[in-house]
Each structure stands twice: as structure tokens, then as C-alpha cells.
């Protein structure tokens, strides 16, 4: 007989949820959270992790920290963590039951406060929870806190209202807490009141469910280049329906310097007590691209990125270590230029742009051009540049396949997002891709397109490019456009039907007149005078024939 036992390192502190798991509903932080937390983990430091976090973060803390403690309200999650890390001390229950023998050097709360309270615990405000949390931080220690933005970009584009997903975790309604912060400045003031001084506040993008980038809010006013913001904005919306194009809305937020206010999530690094000399220099930003985390650097030379980890050497699609760091180019993203041309129905501009794209594909080595996409190419006014370079393939595809991959991705996004375009509306992505290839000056066929689609699937599994889902707002615009076209066609049909009715009426009148004339003619042919005139006319006709013959 098998008996389930609680691991020795798991301590039940009250408020345990025995049949619940938070790991299935936690955020997919990727590697950016682990990279940020690793800056403060020391060999002798005591680290407390509050709530569910990525498994890689627990592994990193357990390997590098002096001691690891965790607070989880889910009993199955606590047992799983204790089994995975036997040396860690796991508390299972709610926050107010956590015993405090000694404060911690580092407290990690990337997930915020939602998973720190049990379903049976009394409702506490955000400010009360922060006050209880501040007591866990030692003097000179740090707190990394994540706060969701109620007015983030992802909430504007989401088809479902935030907090109304209807799952089992929605037992506490969100949006009625008057102490909940409304911006990064409010978070800093609340921390300051508890002797926690904010060192840096990061804006997390693209979504609160799967953050892949952390950008310091104090440098967002410097207008990050589109090569950094546009590819980032297109990711994270693959699995849900949206009401508007997230790429357009996020790009507009960055352009109007509202990226810090409209960020889906804020991550603040705070230190308890005054700053000490020689404190850790925090990065300007962290950006994950595929399996690699890059540090975003802003300085006198502009914006650049630097890989923080060695790229994996295995696999057909891999990152070259010598090109893992590069300057982020300035200019307009090619996709934005093409969408503008489509919106204006400017076929000349589109033809010129696609011609430049075709020449770029021909001029570049296939191993480099194959990773170019319309949201990864930047036009600086003179030439196209890759916004994110350094990737390579084992074998180089032909030029036609490279071009088909670029155009097919653009065609799918153009049609799926419902953007206006000058081509016939019933056109499909495959047909549009071949049409655009002809405009680029490189004819392609279906075999090239099928090979490009297989290559896209292979690259997609490594680099994780964003695919924009259909948006309600753009689809409504497309529907209104089709409705207008249908209304114009119906009006034209109505005018033609009216004209046809008049023509049919005139035709009937003409037929009636013709019949009347024919009856008069038949009556004239039956008269005696008409018959006599025919007889008298016959000798004259015979005489004219004879004279004509003799005259010859």
C-alpha cells in the first residue's frame, strides 16, 4: 500500500490549498527574470521566493545562494519543489502565517501578491500586503517586485476583459482596491514609505502572461529604435483573439513616450535602507530572443545589445557567438513602410519597396538573408539592415526560398490582421506571396513556397517570432470596407435595372410602331393600284436591262 507523505523540508503554516496548483497558471517569464535575479544572488545570501516562479529561477537560486526558502500556497506545488530541491525550505500556506526568524537578503516576488493569499484568508489590500512583505527584507537587502498594470497595452487589445476569464483563481475580484498603484511613480512612493528605495523600475513587454523584455523606464523617454520595439511588440499574442493590432498600438505607445505608463507589467528593484558604495549596476534592459538573453545598452553611441550567455552550439538553426553582440540600427521597420503603402493604395511605392527588398535578398549571402523578415529589416533611408543578426543555418537555401519566407510571413500578417491593401480581397496568403515575389523581380513557384513554409516552421521553433492573430477592430474595418463595396455594387445594379426598365419600355413602343407600319404595308400591297403599278413597272425594268447590255 502506497502512502503519500509530506517531505521533511515542507512546513505547513496555515491556509494550505491541498487540491490547487499555481504553477499551471503562473507567468511564463522565460529567462529574463532569472537573469535579473542572478545579479543579486550571493553565495552567503538568504533568498526568499514568494509564489510560483519559473523552474530555472529556482534552480539558479538553489545552486548559487547560501540558502533558499519559498512560500507557496499550493500543497502539491510545495511538495514538488521540495522534491526537486531537497536543501530548500518550503513554507506552504498564506503570507501572514510565514514565520520570520531572520530577514532575507533577497526577496523575489515577480508574480506580485495574487498568489500569496489563500482562498480562506481575509482580504488584504495591496498596501497592507506590501507592508507585511517589507518586514521580510533585511537591512541592505533587496526586493524585486512585479506589479500588473490595469491599463497595460495587453488589456487594451485583449478580447476578454481582464479578470473575467472565469477560471477557478478568480475568487477575489480585481480592480476595487484603492491602494493599488496606478504607475511606476506610485510604486516607488509606496516603497519609499516603507524604507525601500527603488533603484530601477522596468517596463515588461509584450504581455503580462509571457514577458520577454525588461526595459528601464527612465530611458524609455530616449525613444528606443523601432528595430527594438517593433519585433518585441508582435510577440505574445499567438494564442488569443485580440480586438486591435497589438503591434500598431504598442508602436504608438513607444512613439508617444507612453511605453512606461502602458507597460503590461512593472518590475521594480528596491533596496532597504540607504544605498551602499559599490552597489550593483543594473542593466538598462534585458531582452530574450529565442534561447539567448541580451542586455540592452544605451550610451553615447546609441542603442546596442550584448548576449549574456553563450549561444547553443547544437541544432541546425543556431546563433554565431562572434555576432551575438551588435548595435541596434535606427530607421523605419520595413513592415511599417509596406503597411503604409497598402493603406494609401500606392502601388508605385509598394513596387519600389519590393524591388529594393528583392535586390537586398540577391545581394546578401543566403545564410544571412534567410533570417530577414519584414519586422526584422530596417530601412535607414539608403539601405536595408537586419535588426537582429547573428543567426545561421547549416545549409544555405536558394534565393527564391529565402524571398518566399519573407513575403509569406508578411502576407499572412497582412491578411490575418485585416489591414487594407490594394489587391483583391478574396486573395489568399499563398497567392499573394507569389504575386509579391513577381513585384520583387524574383519569380517563384509553389514548390519554393512550400519549402519556405517548412523552413519557417523550423526557424520558428528556435527564434520564437511573433505571429499576430486576427484582430476584431481590423476585421470590423475590413467588414465595413466590404459592406461599402457591396452597397456600391447594389446601387450600381439598381441604376442599371432602372435603365434597363426604361430601355425595355422603349423597345416595346418601337415594336408596336413596327407592327403598325407592317400592317399598313400589307394593306397597301393588297390594293389594286399597287398591283397595277407593279405590272406597269415590269416592261420598264426589262427595257433598262436590254439597254444596259447593248451599252456594254
C-alpha positions as CSV (number, residue, x, y, z in Angstrom):
1,X,0.0,0.0,0.0
2,X,1.4,3.4,-1.1
3,X,1.1,6.3,1.4
4,X,1.6,10.0,0.3
5,X,3.9,11.7,2.8
6,X,4.9,15.3,3.2
7,X,8.6,16.0,2.5
8,X,10.6,16.9,5.6
9,X,11.5,20.3,4.2
10,X,7.9,21.4,3.7
11,X,6.3,23.3,6.6
12,X,2.6,23.8,6.7
13,X,1.9,27.3,8.1
14,X,-1.9,27.5,7.7
15,X,-4.0,28.4,4.7
16,X,-2.7,25.5,2.6
17,X,-4.6,24.7,-0.6
18,X,-4.5,21.0,-0.9
19,X,-6.1,20.5,-4.3
20,X,-4.7,23.5,-6.1
21,X,-1.7,24.3,-8.3
22,X,-0.4,27.8,-9.2
23,X,2.4,26.6,-11.5
24,X,-0.1,25.8,-14.3
25,X,-1.4,29.4,-14.2
26,X,1.9,31.3,-13.5
27,X,3.6,33.7,-15.9
28,X,6.0,32.4,-18.5
29,X,8.9,34.6,-17.7
30,X,11.3,32.8,-19.9
31,X,14.9,33.6,-18.8
32,X,14.7,37.4,-18.2
33,X,13.5,37.0,-14.6
34,X,16.3,34.5,-13.9
35,X,18.9,36.8,-15.4
36,X,17.8,39.8,-13.4
37,X,17.6,37.9,-10.1
38,X,21.1,36.4,-10.7
39,X,22.6,39.8,-10.3
40,X,21.8,39.8,-6.6
41,X,22.2,36.2,-5.5
42,X,25.4,35.6,-3.5
43,X,27.0,32.6,-2.0
44,X,26.1,33.6,1.6
45,X,22.8,35.3,0.8
46,X,19.5,34.2,2.1
47,X,16.8,34.2,-0.6
48,X,13.1,34.0,-0.2
49,X,10.9,33.3,-3.3
50,X,7.2,34.3,-2.9
51,X,4.7,32.4,-5.1
52,X,5.2,30.4,-8.2
53,X,8.2,31.3,-10.4
54,X,10.0,29.6,-13.3
55,X,11.8,26.4,-12.6
56,X,15.0,27.8,-14.0
57,X,14.9,30.6,-11.4
58,X,14.6,28.1,-8.5
59,X,17.5,26.1,-10.0
60,X,19.7,29.1,-10.3
61,X,19.0,30.3,-6.7
62,X,19.4,26.8,-5.3
63,X,22.8,26.5,-7.0
64,X,24.2,29.9,-6.1
65,X,22.6,31.1,-2.9
66,X,23.6,30.3,0.6
67,X,20.0,29.2,1.5
68,X,16.7,29.1,-0.4
69,X,13.3,29.5,1.1
70,X,10.0,29.6,-0.7
71,X,6.4,30.4,0.1
72,X,3.7,28.5,-1.9
73,X,0.1,28.3,-1.0
74,X,-0.4,25.1,-3.1
75,X,0.4,21.9,-1.3
76,X,1.2,19.9,-4.5
77,X,3.5,22.7,-5.7
78,X,5.3,22.8,-2.3
79,X,5.9,19.1,-2.3
80,X,7.1,19.1,-6.0
81,X,9.6,21.9,-5.2
82,X,10.8,20.2,-2.1
83,X,11.4,17.0,-4.0
84,X,13.3,18.9,-6.7
85,X,15.4,20.9,-4.3
86,X,15.8,18.9,-1.0
87,X,18.0,21.6,0.6
88,X,15.4,24.3,0.1
89,X,13.0,25.2,2.9
90,X,9.4,25.4,1.6
91,X,6.6,27.1,3.5
92,X,3.1,26.1,2.4
93,X,0.3,28.5,3.3
94,X,-0.5,32.2,3.2
95,X,1.8,35.1,3.8
96,X,0.6,36.2,7.2
97,X,1.5,32.8,8.6
98,X,5.1,32.9,7.4
99,X,7.5,32.6,10.4
100,X,10.2,35.2,10.5
101,X,13.3,34.2,12.4
102,X,15.7,36.3,10.4
103,X,15.0,38.7,7.4
104,X,16.2,37.8,4.0
105,X,18.9,39.4,1.8
106,X,16.8,39.0,-1.3
107,X,13.1,38.6,-1.7
108,X,11.7,37.7,-5.1
109,X,8.1,38.5,-5.9
110,X,8.0,38.6,-9.7
111,X,4.4,37.3,-9.6
112,X,3.1,40.1,-7.4
113,X,0.7,39.5,-4.5
114,X,-2.1,37.5,-6.0
115,X,-0.7,34.1,-5.1
116,X,0.4,35.0,-1.5
117,X,-3.1,34.7,0.0
118,X,-5.2,31.7,0.4
119,X,-8.9,31.4,-0.6
120,X,-9.9,31.3,3.1
121,X,-7.6,34.2,4.3
122,X,-9.2,37.6,4.9
123,X,-9.0,40.1,2.1
124,X,-5.9,42.4,2.4
125,X,-5.2,45.5,0.3
126,X,-2.1,45.8,-1.8
127,X,-0.6,48.3,0.6
128,X,-1.2,46.0,3.6
129,X,0.5,43.2,1.8
130,X,3.5,45.3,0.8
131,X,3.9,46.4,4.4
132,X,3.9,42.8,5.6
133,X,6.4,41.9,2.8
134,X,8.8,44.8,3.7
135,X,9.4,43.2,7.1
136,X,10.9,40.2,5.4
137,X,13.7,42.2,3.7
138,X,16.9,42.7,5.7
139,X,18.6,46.0,6.1
140,X,20.6,46.4,2.9
141,X,18.7,43.6,1.2
142,X,16.7,43.9,-2.0
143,X,13.2,43.3,-3.1
144,X,12.2,42.5,-6.7
145,X,8.5,43.1,-7.1
146,X,6.2,42.6,-10.1
147,X,3.1,44.8,-10.4
148,X,0.4,44.3,-13.1
149,X,-0.8,47.4,-14.9
150,X,-4.5,47.8,-15.1
151,X,-4.2,49.9,-18.2
152,X,-1.5,48.0,-20.0
153,X,-1.3,47.6,-23.7
154,X,-2.3,43.9,-23.5
155,X,-5.5,44.9,-21.7
156,X,-6.5,47.3,-24.4
157,X,-6.1,44.7,-27.2
158,X,-7.4,41.7,-25.3
159,X,-10.9,40.5,-26.4
160,X,-11.7,39.2,-22.9
161,X,-12.0,41.8,-20.1
162,X,-9.1,41.5,-17.6
163,X,-10.0,39.5,-14.5
164,X,-13.1,37.9,-16.1
165,X,-11.6,34.8,-17.6
166,X,-13.9,32.8,-15.3
167,X,-11.3,30.3,-14.0
168,X,-11.0,29.0,-10.5
169,X,-8.5,31.6,-9.4
170,X,-10.9,34.5,-9.8
171,X,-12.4,34.3,-6.3
172,X,-11.2,37.8,-5.4
173,X,-12.4,40.5,-7.9
174,X,-9.7,42.8,-9.2
175,X,-9.9,46.5,-9.7
176,X,-11.6,47.6,-6.4
177,X,-8.5,48.1,-4.3
178,X,-8.0,51.9,-4.0
179,X,-4.4,51.3,-2.8
180,X,-3.4,49.5,-5.9
181,X,-0.7,51.5,-7.8
182,X,-1.5,53.3,-11.0
183,X,2.0,53.8,-12.3
184,X,5.7,53.2,-11.6
185,X,5.9,56.5,-9.6
186,X,3.2,55.3,-7.3
187,X,5.1,52.0,-6.7
188,X,8.2,54.0,-5.9
189,X,6.3,56.2,-3.4
190,X,4.8,53.2,-1.7
191,X,8.2,51.5,-1.4
192,X,9.8,54.8,-0.1
193,X,7.2,55.0,2.7
194,X,8.4,51.6,3.9
195,X,12.1,52.5,3.8
196,X,12.5,50.6,0.5
197,X,14.3,52.8,-2.1
198,X,13.6,51.9,-5.7
199,X,16.8,51.6,-7.7
200,X,15.3,50.8,-11.1
201,X,11.8,50.2,-12.4
202,X,11.4,48.1,-15.5
203,X,8.6,48.0,-18.0
204,X,7.9,44.4,-19.0
205,X,6.7,43.6,-22.6
206,X,5.0,42.3,-24.6
207,X,2.3,40.8,-22.3
208,X,1.9,40.1,-18.6
209,X,1.5,36.4,-19.2
210,X,4.8,36.0,-21.1
211,X,7.2,38.9,-20.5
212,X,10.2,38.6,-22.8
213,X,11.8,42.1,-22.2
214,X,12.5,44.4,-19.3
215,X,13.3,48.0,-20.3
216,X,14.2,50.6,-17.7
217,X,11.5,53.3,-17.5
218,X,14.0,56.2,-17.2
219,X,15.4,55.5,-20.6
220,X,12.2,55.0,-22.5
221,X,11.9,58.7,-23.0
222,X,15.0,58.5,-25.2
223,X,12.9,56.9,-28.0
224,X,14.2,53.4,-28.4
225,X,14.6,52.5,-32.1
226,X,11.9,50.7,-33.9
227,X,14.3,47.8,-34.5
228,X,14.0,47.1,-30.8
229,X,10.3,47.8,-30.1
230,X,8.5,46.5,-33.2
231,X,9.7,42.9,-33.2
232,X,9.1,42.8,-29.4
233,X,5.6,44.1,-29.8
234,X,4.5,41.4,-32.2
235,X,5.1,38.6,-29.8
236,X,3.0,37.1,-27.1
237,X,-0.4,37.2,-28.8
238,X,-0.3,33.9,-30.7
239,X,-2.9,32.0,-28.7
240,X,-5.7,34.5,-28.1
241,X,-8.1,36.8,-30.0
242,X,-7.5,40.5,-29.8
243,X,-9.7,43.5,-30.6
244,X,-6.9,45.6,-32.1
245,X,-3.5,45.1,-33.7
246,X,-1.0,44.9,-30.8
247,X,1.9,45.8,-33.0
248,X,0.3,49.1,-34.0
249,X,-0.8,50.0,-30.5
250,X,2.5,49.2,-28.9
251,X,4.5,51.0,-31.5
252,X,2.2,54.1,-31.0
253,X,2.8,53.9,-27.2
254,X,6.6,53.9,-27.7
255,X,6.3,56.7,-30.3
256,X,4.3,59.0,-28.0
257,X,6.6,58.2,-25.0
258,X,3.9,56.3,-23.1
259,X,5.6,52.9,-23.0
260,X,6.3,53.2,-19.3
261,X,2.7,54.1,-18.4
262,X,1.1,51.5,-20.7
263,X,3.5,48.6,-19.9
264,X,1.6,45.4,-19.2
265,X,3.8,44.9,-16.1
266,X,6.2,46.8,-13.9
267,X,9.2,45.1,-12.2
268,X,10.8,47.2,-9.5
269,X,14.2,46.6,-7.9
270,X,14.2,48.2,-4.4
271,X,16.9,48.3,-1.7
272,X,16.1,48.6,2.0
273,X,17.9,51.4,3.6
274,X,20.4,53.8,2.1
275,X,22.4,52.9,-1.0
276,X,25.8,51.4,-0.2
277,X,29.0,52.3,-2.1
278,X,29.9,49.8,-4.8
279,X,26.3,48.7,-5.3
280,X,25.3,46.6,-8.3
281,X,24.9,48.4,-11.6
282,X,21.6,47.4,-13.1
283,X,21.2,46.9,-16.8
284,X,19.3,49.3,-19.0
285,X,17.2,46.4,-20.3
286,X,17.0,42.6,-20.8
287,X,15.7,41.1,-23.9
288,X,15.2,37.4,-24.7
289,X,15.4,36.3,-28.3
290,X,15.0,32.6,-28.6
291,X,17.2,30.8,-26.0
292,X,19.5,33.8,-25.6
293,X,19.1,36.7,-23.2
294,X,20.6,40.0,-24.4
295,X,21.5,43.0,-22.3
296,X,20.2,46.2,-23.9
297,X,22.7,49.0,-23.6
298,X,22.1,52.7,-24.1
299,X,25.1,55.1,-24.2
300,X,26.7,57.9,-26.1
301,X,27.0,55.7,-29.2
302,X,23.3,54.8,-29.2
303,X,21.5,51.6,-28.6
304,X,23.2,48.2,-28.7
305,X,22.7,44.7,-27.3
306,X,25.1,42.2,-25.8
307,X,24.5,38.5,-25.3
308,X,24.7,37.4,-21.7
309,X,25.0,33.7,-22.3
310,X,26.8,31.6,-24.8
311,X,24.6,30.5,-27.7
312,X,23.9,26.8,-28.1
313,X,26.1,25.0,-30.5
314,X,23.8,22.2,-31.4
315,X,21.0,22.4,-33.8
316,X,20.6,23.3,-37.5
317,X,19.5,26.9,-36.5
318,X,21.9,28.5,-34.2
319,X,23.4,31.8,-33.1
320,X,27.0,32.7,-34.0
321,X,28.9,33.6,-30.9
322,X,31.1,36.2,-32.6
323,X,27.9,38.1,-33.7
324,X,25.9,37.8,-30.5
325,X,26.5,41.5,-29.7
326,X,25.7,44.3,-32.2
327,X,24.5,47.9,-32.5
328,X,20.7,48.2,-32.9
329,X,20.2,50.2,-36.2
330,X,17.9,53.2,-36.4
331,X,15.3,53.7,-39.1
332,X,11.8,52.6,-40.1
333,X,10.9,48.9,-40.0
334,X,10.2,47.6,-43.4
335,X,6.8,46.2,-42.4
336,X,5.6,49.7,-41.4
337,X,6.6,51.1,-44.7
338,X,4.8,48.4,-46.6
339,X,1.6,48.8,-44.4
340,X,1.7,52.5,-45.1
341,X,1.9,51.9,-48.8
342,X,-1.0,49.4,-48.6
343,X,-3.1,51.8,-46.6
344,X,-2.5,54.6,-49.3
345,X,-3.1,52.2,-52.2
346,X,0.3,53.5,-53.5
347,X,1.3,50.8,-56.0
348,X,4.3,52.7,-57.2
349,X,5.8,53.0,-53.7
350,X,5.0,49.3,-53.0
351,X,6.6,48.3,-56.2
352,X,9.7,50.3,-55.5
353,X,9.9,48.9,-51.9
354,X,9.6,45.3,-53.0
355,X,12.2,45.9,-55.7
356,X,14.6,47.1,-53.0
357,X,13.8,44.0,-51.0
358,X,14.5,41.8,-53.9
359,X,17.8,43.4,-54.6
360,X,18.7,43.1,-50.9
361,X,17.9,39.3,-50.9
362,X,20.1,38.9,-54.0
363,X,23.0,40.9,-52.6
364,X,23.1,39.2,-49.2
365,X,24.5,35.7,-48.5
366,X,21.6,33.3,-48.2
367,X,22.7,32.2,-44.7
368,X,22.2,35.8,-43.6
369,X,19.2,36.8,-45.7
370,X,17.2,33.7,-44.7
371,X,16.6,35.3,-41.2
372,X,15.4,38.6,-42.6
373,X,11.7,39.4,-42.2
374,X,9.7,42.5,-42.7
375,X,9.6,43.1,-39.0
376,X,13.4,42.4,-38.7
377,X,14.6,44.7,-41.5
378,X,15.2,48.4,-41.0
379,X,15.3,51.0,-43.8
380,X,17.6,53.9,-42.8
381,X,16.9,55.9,-46.0
382,X,19.7,54.3,-48.0
383,X,19.8,50.6,-47.4
384,X,18.2,47.7,-45.5
385,X,19.7,46.3,-42.4
386,X,19.0,43.4,-40.2
387,X,17.7,44.5,-36.8
388,X,18.7,41.2,-35.2
389,X,21.6,39.4,-36.8
390,X,23.9,36.6,-35.9
391,X,21.7,33.6,-36.7
392,X,22.9,31.0,-39.2
393,X,21.9,27.7,-40.8
394,X,23.8,24.6,-41.6
395,X,23.0,24.8,-45.3
396,X,22.0,27.8,-47.4
397,X,18.7,27.7,-49.2
398,X,18.2,29.2,-52.7
399,X,17.2,32.8,-53.1
400,X,13.6,32.0,-54.1
401,X,13.0,30.2,-50.8
402,X,14.5,33.0,-48.8
403,X,12.3,35.6,-50.5
404,X,9.2,33.4,-50.2
405,X,9.7,33.1,-46.5
406,X,9.9,36.9,-46.0
407,X,6.9,37.5,-48.2
408,X,4.7,34.7,-46.9
409,X,5.2,36.0,-43.3
410,X,4.2,39.5,-44.4
411,X,1.2,38.2,-46.4
412,X,-0.1,36.1,-43.5
413,X,0.1,39.1,-41.2
414,X,-1.4,41.5,-43.7
415,X,-4.5,39.3,-44.3
416,X,-4.9,38.0,-40.7
417,X,-4.7,41.4,-39.1
418,X,-7.3,42.8,-41.6
419,X,-5.2,45.6,-42.9
420,X,-6.3,47.4,-46.0
421,X,-4.4,46.5,-49.2
422,X,-4.8,47.2,-52.9
423,X,-5.1,43.6,-54.0
424,X,-8.4,41.7,-54.5
425,X,-10.0,40.9,-51.1
426,X,-10.6,37.2,-51.8
427,X,-6.9,36.6,-52.3
428,X,-5.1,34.0,-50.1
429,X,-1.7,34.3,-48.5
430,X,-0.1,31.8,-50.9
431,X,-1.4,33.6,-54.0
432,X,-0.4,37.0,-52.6
433,X,3.1,35.7,-51.8
434,X,3.7,34.7,-55.4
435,X,2.3,38.0,-56.6
436,X,4.7,39.9,-54.3
437,X,7.6,37.8,-55.5
438,X,6.9,38.9,-59.0
439,X,7.0,42.6,-57.8
440,X,10.4,41.9,-56.2
441,X,11.7,40.7,-59.6
442,X,12.3,37.1,-58.5
443,X,9.7,34.8,-59.9
444,X,8.8,31.9,-57.6
445,X,6.5,28.9,-57.8
446,X,4.5,26.7,-55.4
447,X,7.5,24.4,-54.7
448,X,9.6,27.3,-53.5
449,X,6.7,28.5,-51.3
450,X,6.2,25.0,-49.7
451,X,9.9,24.8,-49.0
452,X,9.8,28.3,-47.5
453,X,6.9,27.3,-45.2
454,X,8.8,24.3,-43.9
455,X,11.8,26.5,-43.3
456,X,9.7,29.0,-41.4
457,X,8.3,26.3,-39.1
458,X,11.9,25.1,-38.4
459,X,13.1,28.6,-37.6
460,X,10.0,29.5,-35.6
461,X,10.8,26.7,-33.1
462,X,14.1,28.3,-32.2
463,X,13.8,32.1,-32.6
464,X,10.1,32.3,-31.5
465,X,8.9,35.1,-33.8
466,X,5.6,36.6,-33.1
467,X,2.5,35.8,-35.2
468,X,-0.2,38.4,-35.0
469,X,-3.7,36.9,-34.6
470,X,-6.8,38.3,-36.2
471,X,-8.0,41.5,-34.5
472,X,-11.6,42.4,-34.1
473,X,-11.0,46.1,-34.9
474,X,-9.2,45.5,-38.1
475,X,-11.7,42.8,-39.1
476,X,-14.5,45.2,-38.5
477,X,-12.7,47.7,-40.8
478,X,-12.4,45.0,-43.4
479,X,-16.1,44.2,-43.0
480,X,-17.1,47.8,-43.3
481,X,-15.0,48.1,-46.4
482,X,-16.7,45.0,-47.9
483,X,-20.1,46.4,-46.8
484,X,-19.3,49.6,-48.6
485,X,-18.2,47.8,-51.8
486,X,-21.4,45.7,-51.6
487,X,-23.5,48.8,-51.2
488,X,-21.9,50.5,-54.1
489,X,-22.4,47.4,-56.3
490,X,-26.0,47.1,-55.2
491,X,-26.6,50.8,-56.0
492,X,-25.0,50.3,-59.4
493,X,-27.2,47.3,-60.1
494,X,-30.2,49.3,-59.1
495,X,-29.3,52.1,-61.5
496,X,-28.7,49.5,-64.3
497,X,-32.0,47.8,-63.6
498,X,-33.9,51.2,-63.8
499,X,-32.1,52.0,-67.1
500,X,-33.0,48.5,-68.4
501,X,-36.6,49.1,-67.5
502,X,-36.7,52.3,-69.5
503,X,-35.0,50.6,-72.4
504,X,-37.5,47.7,-72.3
505,X,-40.4,50.2,-72.3
506,X,-38.9,52.0,-75.3
507,X,-38.3,48.7,-77.1
508,X,-42.0,47.7,-76.6
509,X,-43.1,51.1,-78.1
510,X,-40.8,50.6,-81.0
511,X,-42.1,47.1,-81.6
512,X,-45.7,48.3,-81.5
513,X,-44.9,51.0,-84.1
514,X,-43.1,48.5,-86.3
515,X,-46.1,46.1,-86.3
516,X,-48.4,49.0,-87.2
517,X,-46.2,50.0,-90.1
518,X,-46.1,46.4,-91.3
519,X,-49.9,46.1,-91.2
520,X,-50.2,49.3,-93.2
521,X,-47.6,47.9,-95.7
522,X,-49.5,44.6,-96.1
523,X,-52.8,46.6,-96.6
524,X,-51.1,48.7,-99.4
525,X,-49.9,45.5,-101.1
526,X,-53.4,44.2,-101.4
527,X,-54.8,47.3,-103.2
528,X,-55.5,47.5,-107.0
529,X,-53.3,50.5,-107.6
530,X,-50.2,48.7,-106.0
531,X,-50.8,45.7,-108.2
532,X,-51.2,47.8,-111.4
533,X,-48.1,49.8,-110.6
534,X,-46.1,46.5,-110.4
535,X,-47.3,45.4,-113.8
536,X,-46.6,48.7,-115.5
537,X,-43.2,48.8,-114.0
538,X,-42.1,45.4,-115.4
539,X,-41.7,46.5,-119.1
540,X,-39.6,49.5,-117.9
541,X,-37.3,47.2,-115.9
542,X,-36.9,44.9,-118.9
543,X,-36.1,47.8,-121.2
544,X,-33.4,49.1,-118.9
545,X,-31.8,45.6,-118.8
546,X,-31.7,45.4,-122.6
547,X,-30.2,48.9,-123.0
548,X,-27.6,48.1,-120.3
549,X,-26.4,45.0,-122.2
550,X,-26.2,46.8,-125.6
551,X,-24.3,49.7,-124.0
552,X,-21.6,47.3,-122.9
